[in-house]
């Protein structure tokens, strides 16, 4: 590889990372707090995965909430809350009464704990727990997930264990709904990754909830991904 090729690759990666970290920097400026976002501190992603796949959301994808009229009576749940970026962004932009997050990875949860402690908000609650065992609060009527169970990005076939986790999650949503019937809006970003060519996850959600909207959303200037919004039957 000659020096020109090396410089070109370096330039592309520099642009990529500048775009990738722009959301984090904007959030730090808006709060004026020294948040620490460790976007790549996930034990099951290798260096190649970190460079070429989409594995966390952005302001563009979370802004799908703009499709709804959020009020102070609403509550939001972020499944796979990561380093707390989504919770902090939603807290800043929308008027939710309560915000909940669930993150299974302890290192990532600890990073979120540090960030959330900086703003000391009583309405944000984050849990270090497996969401398939998490009891969804009865006030939650917006659920956001960015393909939280995906780990195999090079396989063209969905992992059976991953599909089983989505079944358990759907059951948890239904249990919460049955305890308190209400319309629950489920915003699922990156619902059709390359690892699910048969779209089994998408079909699973379609079979259990109403499809409200679907399309593609920008993750940054270089990447797009598919999203779908589902909801439970509206309770009158």
N, C-alpha and C positions, 0 to 999 in steps of 0.2 A: 504494500500500500504506500503510495507516494505522499508527500507532504501536503499536496493540494487536496487529496481525498480526506486526509486526517483533519485538515482545517475545515473542510465542508461539513463533515460529520459533527465536529465540535460546534460549528455555527448552528446547525439544525438542532442539536441538543440544547444549546443555550437558549434559542428561541422557545423551544418546547418547555423548558423549565421556567422561563420567565412568564409564559402564559399560565403554566400550571400553578405557580405560586401567587399569581396576581390576586386570586380570591382571598387567600390567606392574608396577604398584605393589606388589602382593602378592609378586611374585617378588623385587623389590628388597629388601623387608622381610625375606623369608625368608633371603636370602643375606647381607643387610646389606652390599651392595656397590652402588656408584653406577653401575649399568648405564644405558646410553643406548639406548632403543628408538626408532628412527626408522621407525615403522610406515608412514609415507606417503612414504618416500624411494624410490619405484619410478618409474623414468623413463617407463614406459608407462601410468601412471594419471593421468587429468586430474582436475580439482577435483570435477567432478560424480561421476565414478566413485568417488572417495575417500569421498564422503558417502553413497552409496547402495548400493554393492555389498559383498559379502563377499569379501575377498581374502586373509585370513590366518586361521590357526587360533586357538584359545583353549584355556584349561585344560579346558573342557567337552569339546571334541573330542579333545584329546590323551588325555584320561582314558578313552577307549575302550580303551586298553591295560589297564584294570581287568578287562576280560573274560578276560584271560589270567593265568596264574601265571608272572610274570617271575622268572627266577632269575639268578644270577651267571654262568651259562653262556651267557646270551643276548646278542645284539648288535642294535643299533637303527640304522636309517638314515633320516634325514629328508631327503626330496627337496624342494628348494626351502627351504633352511634359514633363509633370510631374515636377520633381525638376531640370530639365535641364541636367541630366546625358547624355541622348542620343545626344543632341546638342553639348555638350562639347566633347564627345567621337568622334563624326563624324568630328567635327572641327579639332581635333588633328590628326586623322588618314587619312582623305580624303581631296582632293583638290577642294571642291565645291566653286563656286563663291559666292553663297548666301545660308544661312541656315535659315529656318523658323520653328517656333514651335507654336502650339495652345494648350492651356490648360484651361479648363473651371473652375477648382477648384481654388478659389482665394488664399487660404493658400498655396497650392502647387505652384501656379504661383509665389507667393512672394518669396518662397524658391529658385525657378529658377532665379528670378530676382537678388537676392543677389549673387548667384553663377556666373551668366553671367556677372554681373558688375565687378567681380574680374578680368576678362580677357579683358574687354572693347573692344570687337571686333565689328567693324562696319558692318561686314557681317552677324551677327546673329541677327535676329528679332524674338521676342517671344511675343505672344498675349494672353491676358486673355479673351477668347471668346468661344462661342459655335461653334464648327467647322461646324455644319450643317448650320450656318449662315455666315460662313467665306468665303470670296472670294479668292480662291486659285490663287496666283500670276501666271502670264503667263509664267514666266521663270522656274517654278517648273517642273522637269521631273523625280524626284524620290520622292515617298511618302512612309513613313514608319508608320505602325500602329500595335499596340499590343492589339487587341481586346478592343479598348478604351471605348466602351459603355457598357461593361459587368459589372453587379452589382450583379446578382443572380447566385451564384455558386453552390447552392445545388439543384436547380430545374433541371429537365431533359428535360425541354421544353424551347425553346428560348422565351424571353420576346417580346411581340408584339411591344412595344415602342422601344426596342433595334433594332429590325429589321427595323422599320420605320426610325430610325436615319441613319442606313446604306444606305437605299434607298436615303435619302436626301444627304448624303455624296457622293454617286455615281453620283447623279445629279450635285453636285458642281464640281466634277472632269470633267464631260462631258462639263459643261459650260466653264470651263477653257480651255479644249481642243478645243472647237469650236471657242473660241476667238483667239487661236493660235494653230493650229494643229501641234502636235509633239508627239513623243513616250513618254508616261508617264509610268514609271515602278512603280508598287505598291507592296510593300513588306509587307505582312500581316502575322504576327506571332501570334501564339495561335488562329488560325482560326477555330479549331475544339475542343472547350472546351467541358467538360462533359454536360454543360447546353444546348448544341445544338446537341443532338444526331441525329436529322434529317438533320443536316448540311445545314440548311436553309441559313445561312450567306455565306457559301462556295458556294452554288449553285447560290446565288444572284450575287456574283462577277463573277462566271463562265459565267453567262448569259449576262453579260455586258462588259466583257473584255476577252482578250486572256489569257489562262493559259500558262505561260512561264515555270514554274518549281514548284515542291512541294516536301515536304519531312518532316523530323523531325530535330530539332535543340536542342542542349543542352542549357538549361538555367543556370545550374550549374552542379556539379558532381552528384547530386542526381535526377535532374528532366530534362525531355525532353518535348517538345511540338511540335505540327504540325505547319508548315508554308506553304504558297503558294505565288508565285510571279505571278502577272498579268501585262499585259501592254495593252495600247491602240494600235490601228493599227499604224504601222510605217508610218510616213508622208514623202513622197519623193517629 
